[in-house]
Amino acid sequence: MKIPDIPICEVIESKMYELLANIKEMDSAIEADKLHSELRILDWILYQVCIIEEQ
């Protein structure tokens, strides 16, 4: 990481929770699909980044 003082795992996790809340508020599955895709990408990034931090 270039800036080790930033808790990147916590930042990604909070964004994921924000997306989940937005998805739950959506009435349309079509509208929620874009957010769901973004959530899956963030989940993958979170796993990749945080697994490295734990080592």
C-alpha distance matrix in Angstrom:
0.0 3.8 5.6 5.7 9.2 9.0 10.2 9.0 11.4 14.1 13.8 14.1 16.9 18.8 18.8 20.2 22.9 23.7 24.3 26.4 28.5 29.1 30.0 32.5 34.1 34.7 38.3 37.7 36.0 35.5 33.6 31.5 30.6 28.1 26.3 26.6 24.9 22.0 21.8 21.8 18.9 16.8 18.0 16.9 13.3 13.4 14.7 12.4 9.1 11.0 12.9 10.0 9.2 12.9 13.5
3.8 0.0 3.8 6.1 9.1 9.3 11.7 10.9 14.0 16.1 15.2 16.1 19.1 20.4 20.2 22.1 24.7 25.1 25.8 28.2 30.1 30.3 31.6 34.3 35.5 36.0 39.7 39.1 37.6 36.9 34.8 33.0 32.2 29.4 27.7 28.4 26.7 23.6 23.8 24.1 21.0 19.0 20.7 19.7 16.0 16.3 18.1 15.8 12.5 14.5 16.6 13.8 12.8 16.5 17.0
5.6 3.8 0.0 3.8 5.6 6.1 9.1 9.3 12.7 14.1 13.2 14.9 17.7 18.5 18.7 21.0 23.2 23.5 24.7 27.1 28.6 29.1 30.7 33.1 34.1 35.1 38.8 38.6 37.3 36.8 34.4 32.6 32.3 29.5 27.4 28.3 27.1 23.7 23.6 24.5 21.7 19.1 20.8 20.5 16.7 16.4 18.6 16.9 13.3 14.5 17.2 14.8 12.8 16.4 17.5
5.7 6.1 3.8 0.0 3.8 5.5 7.4 8.5 11.2 12.7 12.8 14.6 16.8 17.9 18.9 20.8 22.7 23.5 24.9 26.9 28.4 29.4 30.9 33.0 34.4 35.5 39.3 39.3 37.9 37.7 35.4 33.2 33.0 30.5 28.1 28.7 27.7 24.5 23.8 24.5 22.1 19.2 20.3 20.1 16.6 15.5 17.3 16.0 12.2 12.5 15.0 12.7 10.1 13.3 14.6
9.2 9.1 5.6 3.8 0.0 3.8 6.3 8.8 11.5 11.8 11.9 14.6 16.4 16.8 18.1 20.5 21.8 22.4 24.3 26.3 27.4 28.5 30.4 32.2 33.3 34.8 38.6 38.9 37.8 37.8 35.3 33.1 33.3 30.9 28.2 29.0 28.5 25.0 24.2 25.4 23.3 20.1 21.3 21.7 18.3 16.8 19.0 18.3 14.5 14.3 17.2 15.5 12.4 15.2 17.1
9.0 9.3 6.1 5.5 3.8 0.0 3.8 5.6 8.8 8.8 8.3 11.0 13.0 13.3 14.4 16.9 18.3 18.8 20.6 22.7 23.8 24.8 26.7 28.6 29.7 31.1 34.8 35.1 34.1 34.1 31.5 29.3 29.6 27.1 24.4 25.3 24.9 21.4 20.6 22.1 20.0 16.7 18.1 18.9 15.5 14.0 16.7 16.3 12.6 12.6 16.0 14.8 12.1 15.0 17.3
10.2 11.7 9.1 7.4 6.3 3.8 0.0 3.8 5.6 5.5 6.4 8.9 10.1 10.9 12.7 14.5 15.8 16.9 18.8 20.3 21.6 23.1 24.7 26.3 27.8 29.4 33.1 33.5 32.3 32.6 30.2 27.7 28.0 25.9 23.0 23.5 23.3 20.1 18.7 20.0 18.4 14.9 15.7 16.8 13.8 11.5 14.0 14.4 10.8 9.9 13.5 13.1 10.1 12.4 15.3
9.0 10.9 9.3 8.5 8.8 5.6 3.8 0.0 3.8 5.4 5.0 6.1 8.5 9.9 10.6 12.3 14.3 15.3 16.5 18.4 20.1 21.2 22.5 24.5 26.1 27.2 30.9 31.0 29.6 29.7 27.4 24.9 24.9 22.7 20.1 20.5 20.0 16.7 15.6 16.7 14.8 11.4 12.6 13.4 10.2 8.4 11.4 11.5 8.1 8.2 11.9 11.7 9.7 12.4 15.2
11.4 14.0 12.7 11.2 11.5 8.8 5.6 3.8 0.0 3.8 5.5 5.2 6.1 8.6 10.0 10.5 12.4 14.3 15.4 16.5 18.5 20.1 21.0 22.7 24.7 26.0 29.6 29.7 28.1 28.6 26.6 23.7 23.7 22.0 19.2 19.0 18.8 16.0 14.1 14.9 13.7 10.2 10.3 11.6 9.1 6.2 8.8 10.0 7.2 6.0 9.7 10.6 8.8 10.6 13.8
14.1 16.1 14.1 12.7 11.8 8.8 5.5 5.4 3.8 0.0 3.8 5.5 5.0 6.1 8.6 9.8 10.6 12.3 14.2 15.2 16.6 18.4 19.9 21.2 22.9 24.7 28.3 28.9 27.7 28.4 26.1 23.3 23.9 22.3 19.0 19.2 19.7 16.7 14.6 16.2 15.5 11.8 12.1 14.2 12.1 9.0 11.9 13.6 11.0 9.5 13.1 14.2 11.9 13.3 16.8
13.8 15.2 13.2 12.8 11.9 8.3 6.4 5.0 5.5 3.8 0.0 3.8 5.5 5.3 6.3 8.7 10.1 10.7 12.5 14.4 15.6 16.8 18.5 20.3 21.6 23.1 26.8 27.2 26.2 26.5 24.0 21.5 22.1 20.1 17.0 17.8 18.0 14.6 13.3 15.4 14.2 10.4 11.9 14.0 11.4 9.4 12.9 14.1 11.6 11.3 15.0 15.7 13.9 15.9 19.1
14.1 16.1 14.9 14.6 14.6 11.0 8.9 6.1 5.2 5.5 3.8 0.0 3.8 5.5 5.1 6.2 8.8 9.9 10.5 12.4 14.4 15.3 16.4 18.5 20.2 21.2 24.9 24.9 23.5 23.8 21.6 19.0 19.1 17.2 14.3 14.6 14.6 11.4 9.8 11.6 10.5 6.7 8.2 10.3 8.1 6.3 10.0 11.5 9.7 9.9 13.3 14.5 13.5 15.4 18.5
16.9 19.1 17.7 16.8 16.4 13.0 10.1 8.5 6.1 5.0 5.5 3.8 0.0 3.8 5.4 5.0 6.4 8.7 9.9 10.6 12.5 14.3 15.3 16.7 18.8 20.3 23.8 24.3 22.9 23.8 21.7 18.6 19.1 17.9 14.6 14.4 15.3 12.6 10.0 11.9 11.9 8.2 8.2 11.2 10.1 7.3 10.3 12.8 11.5 10.4 13.6 15.6 14.3 15.4 18.8
18.8 20.4 18.5 17.9 16.8 13.3 10.9 9.9 8.6 6.1 5.3 5.5 3.8 0.0 3.8 5.3 5.1 6.2 8.7 9.9 10.7 12.5 14.3 15.5 17.0 18.8 22.5 23.4 22.6 23.4 20.9 18.1 19.3 17.9 14.4 15.0 16.3 13.4 11.2 13.9 14.0 10.4 11.3 14.4 13.1 10.8 14.0 16.3 14.7 13.8 17.2 18.9 17.3 18.5 22.0
18.8 20.2 18.7 18.9 18.1 14.4 12.7 10.6 10.0 8.6 6.3 5.1 5.4 3.8 0.0 3.8 5.5 5.0 6.2 8.6 9.9 10.6 12.3 14.4 15.5 16.7 20.5 20.9 20.0 20.5 17.8 15.3 16.3 14.5 11.1 12.2 13.2 10.0 8.5 11.7 11.4 8.2 10.1 13.1 11.8 10.5 14.0 15.9 14.7 14.7 18.0 19.5 18.5 20.2 23.4
20.2 22.1 21.0 20.8 20.5 16.9 14.5 12.3 10.5 9.8 8.7 6.2 5.0 5.3 3.8 0.0 3.8 5.4 5.1 6.2 8.7 9.8 10.4 12.4 14.4 15.5 19.0 19.3 18.0 18.8 16.7 13.6 14.3 13.3 9.8 9.8 11.2 8.7 6.0 8.9 9.7 6.8 7.5 11.0 10.9 9.4 12.3 14.8 14.4 14.2 16.9 19.1 18.5 19.6 22.8
22.9 24.7 23.2 22.7 21.8 18.3 15.8 14.3 12.4 10.6 10.1 8.8 6.4 5.1 5.5 3.8 0.0 3.8 5.4 5.0 6.2 8.7 9.8 10.7 12.6 14.6 18.1 19.1 18.2 19.6 17.3 14.2 15.7 15.2 11.5 11.6 13.9 11.8 9.0 12.0 13.4 10.5 10.7 14.4 14.4 12.4 15.0 17.9 17.3 16.5 19.2 21.6 20.6 21.3 24.8
23.7 25.1 23.5 23.5 22.4 18.8 16.9 15.3 14.3 12.3 10.7 9.9 8.7 6.2 5.0 5.4 3.8 0.0 3.8 5.5 5.2 6.3 8.7 10.1 10.9 12.8 16.5 17.6 17.3 18.3 15.4 12.9 14.9 13.9 10.2 11.5 13.8 11.4 9.6 13.2 14.1 11.6 12.8 16.3 15.9 14.5 17.6 20.0 19.2 18.9 21.9 23.9 22.9 24.0 27.4
24.3 25.8 24.7 24.9 24.3 20.6 18.8 16.5 15.4 14.2 12.5 10.5 9.9 8.7 6.2 5.1 5.4 3.8 0.0 3.8 5.4 5.0 6.1 8.6 9.9 10.7 14.4 14.8 14.1 14.9 12.2 9.5 11.2 10.2 6.4 7.7 10.1 8.1 6.6 10.3 11.6 9.8 11.2 14.5 14.7 14.0 16.8 19.1 19.0 19.1 21.8 23.9 23.5 24.7 27.9
26.4 28.2 27.1 26.9 26.3 22.7 20.3 18.4 16.5 15.2 14.4 12.4 10.6 9.9 8.6 6.2 5.0 5.5 3.8 0.0 3.8 5.4 5.1 6.3 8.8 10.1 13.5 14.3 13.3 15.0 13.0 9.6 11.5 11.8 8.2 8.0 11.2 10.3 7.6 10.7 13.0 11.5 11.5 15.1 16.1 14.9 17.1 19.9 20.2 19.8 22.1 24.7 24.3 24.9 28.2
28.5 30.1 28.6 28.4 27.4 23.8 21.6 20.1 18.5 16.6 15.6 14.4 12.5 10.7 9.9 8.7 6.2 5.2 5.4 3.8 0.0 3.8 5.5 5.2 6.5 9.0 12.4 14.1 14.1 16.0 13.4 10.7 13.5 13.7 10.2 11.0 14.3 13.1 11.1 14.4 16.4 14.6 15.1 18.7 19.3 17.9 20.4 23.2 23.0 22.5 25.1 27.5 26.8 27.5 30.9
29.1 30.3 29.1 29.4 28.5 24.8 23.1 21.2 20.1 18.4 16.8 15.3 14.3 12.5 10.6 9.8 8.7 6.3 5.0 5.4 3.8 0.0 3.8 5.4 5.2 6.5 10.2 11.6 11.9 13.2 10.2 8.0 11.2 11.0 7.9 9.6 12.8 11.7 10.7 14.2 15.9 14.7 15.8 19.1 19.6 19.0 21.6 24.0 24.0 24.0 26.7 28.9 28.3 29.4 32.7
30.0 31.6 30.7 30.9 30.4 26.7 24.7 22.5 21.0 19.9 18.5 16.4 15.3 14.3 12.3 10.4 9.8 8.7 6.1 5.1 5.5 3.8 0.0 3.8 5.4 5.3 8.6 9.3 8.8 10.6 8.4 5.3 8.3 9.3 6.6 7.1 10.7 10.8 9.6 12.4 14.8 14.3 14.9 18.0 19.2 18.9 20.9 23.5 24.0 24.1 26.3 28.8 28.7 29.6 32.6
32.5 34.3 33.1 33.0 32.2 28.6 26.3 24.5 22.7 21.2 20.3 18.5 16.7 15.5 14.4 12.4 10.7 10.1 8.6 6.3 5.2 5.4 3.8 0.0 3.8 5.6 8.1 10.0 10.1 12.8 11.0 8.3 11.4 13.0 10.4 10.4 14.1 14.3 12.6 15.2 17.9 17.2 17.2 20.5 21.9 21.0 22.9 25.8 26.3 25.9 28.1 30.8 30.5 30.9 34.2
34.1 35.5 34.1 34.4 33.3 29.7 27.8 26.1 24.7 22.9 21.6 20.2 18.8 17.0 15.5 14.4 12.6 10.9 9.9 8.8 6.5 5.2 5.4 3.8 0.0 3.8 6.5 9.2 10.6 12.8 10.3 8.8 12.5 13.6 11.4 12.4 16.0 15.9 14.8 17.8 20.0 19.3 19.9 23.2 24.2 23.5 25.7 28.4 28.6 28.4 30.8 33.3 32.9 33.6 36.9
34.7 36.0 35.1 35.5 34.8 31.1 29.4 27.2 26.0 24.7 23.1 21.2 20.3 18.8 16.7 15.5 14.6 12.8 10.7 10.1 9.0 6.5 5.3 5.6 3.8 0.0 3.8 5.6 7.3 9.1 6.8 6.0 9.8 11.1 9.8 11.0 14.2 14.7 14.4 17.0 19.2 19.2 20.0 22.9 24.1 24.0 26.1 28.6 29.1 29.3 31.6 34.0 33.9 34.8 37.9
38.3 39.7 38.8 39.3 38.6 34.8 33.1 30.9 29.6 28.3 26.8 24.9 23.8 22.5 20.5 19.0 18.1 16.5 14.4 13.5 12.4 10.2 8.6 8.1 6.5 3.8 0.0 3.8 6.7 8.9 7.8 8.0 11.2 13.3 12.8 13.5 16.6 17.7 17.5 19.7 22.1 22.4 23.1 25.8 27.3 27.3 29.2 31.6 32.4 32.7 34.7 37.2 37.3 38.1 41.2
37.7 39.1 38.6 39.3 38.9 35.1 33.5 31.0 29.7 28.9 27.2 24.9 24.3 23.4 20.9 19.3 19.1 17.6 14.8 14.3 14.1 11.6 9.3 10.0 9.2 5.6 3.8 0.0 3.8 5.3 5.3 6.3 8.7 11.0 11.5 12.1 14.6 16.3 16.6 18.4 20.7 21.6 22.3 24.7 26.3 26.8 28.5 30.7 31.8 32.4 34.2 36.6 37.1 38.0 40.8
36.0 37.6 37.3 37.9 37.8 34.1 32.3 29.6 28.1 27.7 26.2 23.5 22.9 22.6 20.0 18.0 18.2 17.3 14.1 13.3 14.1 11.9 8.8 10.1 10.6 7.3 6.7 3.8 0.0 3.8 5.5 5.0 6.0 9.2 10.1 9.6 12.0 14.3 14.5 15.6 18.1 19.4 19.9 21.9 23.9 24.6 25.9 28.1 29.5 30.1 31.7 34.2 34.9 35.7 38.4
35.5 36.9 36.8 37.7 37.8 34.1 32.6 29.7 28.6 28.4 26.5 23.8 23.8 23.4 20.5 18.8 19.6 18.3 14.9 15.0 16.0 13.2 10.6 12.8 12.8 9.1 8.9 5.3 3.8 0.0 3.8 5.5 5.2 7.5 9.6 10.0 11.3 13.6 14.7 15.8 17.7 19.4 20.4 22.0 23.7 24.9 26.4 28.1 29.5 30.6 32.3 34.4 35.3 36.5 38.9
33.6 34.8 34.4 35.4 35.3 31.5 30.2 27.4 26.6 26.1 24.0 21.6 21.7 20.9 17.8 16.7 17.3 15.4 12.2 13.0 13.4 10.2 8.4 11.0 10.3 6.8 7.8 5.3 5.5 3.8 0.0 3.8 5.5 6.3 7.6 9.2 10.9 12.1 13.4 15.3 16.9 18.0 19.4 21.4 22.6 23.6 25.6 27.3 28.2 29.3 31.3 33.3 33.9 35.2 37.9
31.5 33.0 32.6 33.2 33.1 29.3 27.7 24.9 23.7 23.3 21.5 19.0 18.6 18.1 15.3 13.6 14.2 12.9 9.5 9.6 10.7 8.0 5.3 8.3 8.8 6.0 8.0 6.3 5.0 5.5 3.8 0.0 3.8 5.6 5.3 6.0 8.7 10.0 10.4 12.4 14.4 15.3 16.3 18.5 20.0 20.6 22.5 24.5 25.5 26.3 28.2 30.4 30.9 32.1 34.8
30.6 32.2 32.3 33.0 33.3 29.6 28.0 24.9 23.7 23.9 22.1 19.1 19.1 19.3 16.3 14.3 15.7 14.9 11.2 11.5 13.5 11.2 8.3 11.4 12.5 9.8 11.2 8.7 6.0 5.2 5.5 3.8 0.0 3.8 5.5 4.9 6.2 8.7 9.7 10.6 12.5 14.3 15.2 16.8 18.6 19.8 21.2 22.9 24.4 25.5 27.0 29.2 30.1 31.3 33.7
28.1 29.4 29.5 30.5 30.9 27.1 25.9 22.7 22.0 22.3 20.1 17.2 17.9 17.9 14.5 13.3 15.2 13.9 10.2 11.8 13.7 11.0 9.3 13.0 13.6 11.1 13.3 11.0 9.2 7.5 6.3 5.6 3.8 0.0 3.8 5.4 5.2 6.4 8.7 10.1 10.9 12.6 14.4 15.8 16.9 18.4 20.3 21.6 22.7 24.1 26.0 27.8 28.6 30.2 32.6
26.3 27.7 27.4 28.1 28.2 24.4 23.0 20.1 19.2 19.0 17.0 14.3 14.6 14.4 11.1 9.8 11.5 10.2 6.4 8.2 10.2 7.9 6.6 10.4 11.4 9.8 12.8 11.5 10.1 9.6 7.6 5.3 5.5 3.8 0.0 3.8 5.4 5.0 6.1 8.7 9.9 10.4 12.2 14.4 15.2 16.1 18.3 20.0 20.7 21.8 23.9 25.8 26.3 27.8 30.4
26.6 28.4 28.3 28.7 29.0 25.3 23.5 20.5 19.0 19.2 17.8 14.6 14.4 15.0 12.2 9.8 11.6 11.5 7.7 8.0 11.0 9.6 7.1 10.4 12.4 11.0 13.5 12.1 9.6 10.0 9.2 6.0 4.9 5.4 3.8 0.0 3.8 5.4 4.9 6.3 8.8 9.8 10.4 12.6 14.3 15.1 16.6 18.6 19.9 20.7 22.4 24.7 25.4 26.5 29.1
24.9 26.7 27.1 27.7 28.5 24.9 23.3 20.0 18.8 19.7 18.0 14.6 15.3 16.3 13.2 11.2 13.9 13.8 10.1 11.2 14.3 12.8 10.7 14.1 16.0 14.2 16.6 14.6 12.0 11.3 10.9 8.7 6.2 5.2 5.4 3.8 0.0 3.8 5.3 5.2 6.4 8.8 9.9 10.9 12.6 14.3 15.6 16.9 18.5 19.9 21.4 23.3 24.5 25.9 28.1
22.0 23.6 23.7 24.5 25.0 21.4 20.1 16.7 16.0 16.7 14.6 11.4 12.6 13.4 10.0 8.7 11.8 11.4 8.1 10.3 13.1 11.7 10.8 14.3 15.9 14.7 17.7 16.3 14.3 13.6 12.1 10.0 8.7 6.4 5.0 5.4 3.8 0.0 3.8 5.5 5.1 6.2 8.6 10.0 10.6 12.1 14.3 15.4 16.3 17.8 19.8 21.5 22.2 24.0 26.3
21.8 23.8 23.6 23.8 24.2 20.6 18.7 15.6 14.1 14.6 13.3 9.8 10.0 11.2 8.5 6.0 9.0 9.6 6.6 7.6 11.1 10.7 9.6 12.6 14.8 14.4 17.5 16.6 14.5 14.7 13.4 10.4 9.7 8.7 6.1 4.9 5.3 3.8 0.0 3.8 5.4 5.1 6.1 8.7 9.8 10.3 12.3 14.2 15.2 16.0 17.9 20.1 20.6 21.9 24.5
21.8 24.1 24.5 24.5 25.4 22.1 20.0 16.7 14.9 16.2 15.4 11.6 11.9 13.9 11.7 8.9 12.0 13.2 10.3 10.7 14.4 14.2 12.4 15.2 17.8 17.0 19.7 18.4 15.6 15.8 15.3 12.4 10.6 10.1 8.7 6.3 5.2 5.5 3.8 0.0 3.8 5.5 5.0 6.3 8.7 9.8 10.7 12.5 14.3 15.3 16.5 18.8 20.0 21.0 23.2
18.9 21.0 21.7 22.1 23.3 20.0 18.4 14.8 13.7 15.5 14.2 10.5 11.9 14.0 11.4 9.7 13.4 14.1 11.6 13.0 16.4 15.9 14.8 17.9 20.0 19.2 22.1 20.7 18.1 17.7 16.9 14.4 12.5 10.9 9.9 8.8 6.4 5.1 5.4 3.8 0.0 3.8 5.4 5.2 6.3 8.6 10.0 10.7 12.2 14.1 15.5 17.1 18.4 20.1 22.0
16.8 19.0 19.1 19.2 20.1 16.7 14.9 11.4 10.2 11.8 10.4 6.7 8.2 10.4 8.2 6.8 10.5 11.6 9.8 11.5 14.6 14.7 14.3 17.2 19.3 19.2 22.4 21.6 19.4 19.4 18.0 15.3 14.3 12.6 10.4 9.8 8.8 6.2 5.1 5.5 3.8 0.0 3.8 5.4 5.0 5.9 8.5 9.8 10.3 11.6 13.8 15.4 16.1 17.7 20.1
18.0 20.7 20.8 20.3 21.3 18.1 15.7 12.6 10.3 12.1 11.9 8.2 8.2 11.3 10.1 7.5 10.7 12.8 11.2 11.5 15.1 15.8 14.9 17.2 19.9 20.0 23.1 22.3 19.9 20.4 19.4 16.3 15.2 14.4 12.2 10.4 9.9 8.6 6.1 5.0 5.4 3.8 0.0 3.8 5.5 5.1 6.2 8.7 10.0 10.5 12.0 14.4 15.2 16.2 18.6
16.9 19.7 20.5 20.1 21.7 18.9 16.8 13.4 11.6 14.2 14.0 10.3 11.2 14.4 13.1 11.0 14.4 16.3 14.5 15.1 18.7 19.1 18.0 20.5 23.2 22.9 25.8 24.7 21.9 22.0 21.4 18.5 16.8 15.8 14.4 12.6 10.9 10.0 8.7 6.3 5.2 5.4 3.8 0.0 3.8 5.4 5.2 6.2 8.6 10.0 10.7 12.7 14.5 15.6 17.4
13.3 16.0 16.7 16.6 18.3 15.5 13.8 10.2 9.1 12.1 11.4 8.1 10.1 13.1 11.8 10.9 14.4 15.9 14.7 16.1 19.3 19.6 19.2 21.9 24.2 24.1 27.3 26.3 23.9 23.7 22.6 20.0 18.6 16.9 15.2 14.3 12.6 10.6 9.8 8.7 6.3 5.0 5.5 3.8 0.0 3.8 5.4 5.1 6.0 8.2 9.9 11.0 12.3 14.2 16.0
13.4 16.3 16.4 15.5 16.8 14.0 11.5 8.4 6.2 9.0 9.4 6.3 7.3 10.8 10.5 9.4 12.4 14.5 14.0 14.9 17.9 19.0 18.9 21.0 23.5 24.0 27.3 26.8 24.6 24.9 23.6 20.6 19.8 18.4 16.1 15.1 14.3 12.1 10.3 9.8 8.6 5.9 5.1 5.4 3.8 0.0 3.8 5.6 5.4 5.7 8.1 10.0 10.4 11.8 14.3
14.7 18.1 18.6 17.3 19.0 16.7 14.0 11.4 8.8 11.9 12.9 10.0 10.3 14.0 14.0 12.3 15.0 17.6 16.8 17.1 20.4 21.6 20.9 22.9 25.7 26.1 29.2 28.5 25.9 26.4 25.6 22.5 21.2 20.3 18.3 16.6 15.6 14.3 12.3 10.7 10.0 8.5 6.2 5.2 5.4 3.8 0.0 3.8 5.7 5.5 5.8 8.6 10.0 10.5 12.6
12.4 15.8 16.9 16.0 18.3 16.3 14.4 11.5 10.0 13.6 14.1 11.5 12.8 16.3 15.9 14.8 17.9 20.0 19.1 19.9 23.2 24.0 23.5 25.8 28.4 28.6 31.6 30.7 28.1 28.1 27.3 24.5 22.9 21.6 20.0 18.6 16.9 15.4 14.2 12.5 10.7 9.8 8.7 6.2 5.1 5.6 3.8 0.0 3.8 5.8 5.6 6.7 9.1 10.5 11.6
9.1 12.5 13.3 12.2 14.5 12.6 10.8 8.1 7.2 11.0 11.6 9.7 11.5 14.7 14.7 14.4 17.3 19.2 19.0 20.2 23.0 24.0 24.0 26.3 28.6 29.1 32.4 31.8 29.5 29.5 28.2 25.5 24.4 22.7 20.7 19.9 18.5 16.3 15.2 14.3 12.2 10.3 10.0 8.6 6.0 5.4 5.7 3.8 0.0 3.8 5.6 5.4 6.5 9.0 10.6
11.0 14.5 14.5 12.5 14.3 12.6 9.9 8.2 6.0 9.5 11.3 9.9 10.4 13.8 14.7 14.2 16.5 18.9 19.1 19.8 22.5 24.0 24.1 25.9 28.4 29.3 32.7 32.4 30.1 30.6 29.3 26.3 25.5 24.1 21.8 20.7 19.9 17.8 16.0 15.3 14.1 11.6 10.5 10.0 8.2 5.7 5.5 5.8 3.8 0.0 3.8 5.2 4.9 6.2 8.8
12.9 16.6 17.2 15.0 17.2 16.0 13.5 11.9 9.7 13.1 15.0 13.3 13.6 17.2 18.0 16.9 19.2 21.9 21.8 22.1 25.1 26.7 26.3 28.1 30.8 31.6 34.7 34.2 31.7 32.3 31.3 28.2 27.0 26.0 23.9 22.4 21.4 19.8 17.9 16.5 15.5 13.8 12.0 10.7 9.9 8.1 5.8 5.6 5.6 3.8 0.0 3.8 5.5 5.3 6.7
10.0 13.8 14.8 12.7 15.5 14.8 13.1 11.7 10.6 14.2 15.7 14.5 15.6 18.9 19.5 19.1 21.6 23.9 23.9 24.7 27.5 28.9 28.8 30.8 33.3 34.0 37.2 36.6 34.2 34.4 33.3 30.4 29.2 27.8 25.8 24.7 23.3 21.5 20.1 18.8 17.1 15.4 14.4 12.7 11.0 10.0 8.6 6.7 5.4 5.2 3.8 0.0 3.8 5.5 5.5
9.2 12.8 12.8 10.1 12.4 12.1 10.1 9.7 8.8 11.9 13.9 13.5 14.3 17.3 18.5 18.5 20.6 22.9 23.5 24.3 26.8 28.3 28.7 30.5 32.9 33.9 37.3 37.1 34.9 35.3 33.9 30.9 30.1 28.6 26.3 25.4 24.5 22.2 20.6 20.0 18.4 16.1 15.2 14.5 12.3 10.4 10.0 9.1 6.5 4.9 5.5 3.8 0.0 3.8 5.5
12.9 16.5 16.4 13.3 15.2 15.0 12.4 12.4 10.6 13.3 15.9 15.4 15.4 18.5 20.2 19.6 21.3 24.0 24.7 24.9 27.5 29.4 29.6 30.9 33.6 34.8 38.1 38.0 35.7 36.5 35.2 32.1 31.3 30.2 27.8 26.5 25.9 24.0 21.9 21.0 20.1 17.7 16.2 15.6 14.2 11.8 10.5 10.5 9.0 6.2 5.3 5.5 3.8 0.0 3.8
13.5 17.0 17.5 14.6 17.1 17.3 15.3 15.2 13.8 16.8 19.1 18.5 18.8 22.0 23.4 22.8 24.8 27.4 27.9 28.2 30.9 32.7 32.6 34.2 36.9 37.9 41.2 40.8 38.4 38.9 37.9 34.8 33.7 32.6 30.4 29.1 28.1 26.3 24.5 23.2 22.0 20.1 18.6 17.4 16.0 14.3 12.6 11.6 10.6 8.8 6.7 5.5 5.5 3.8 0.0
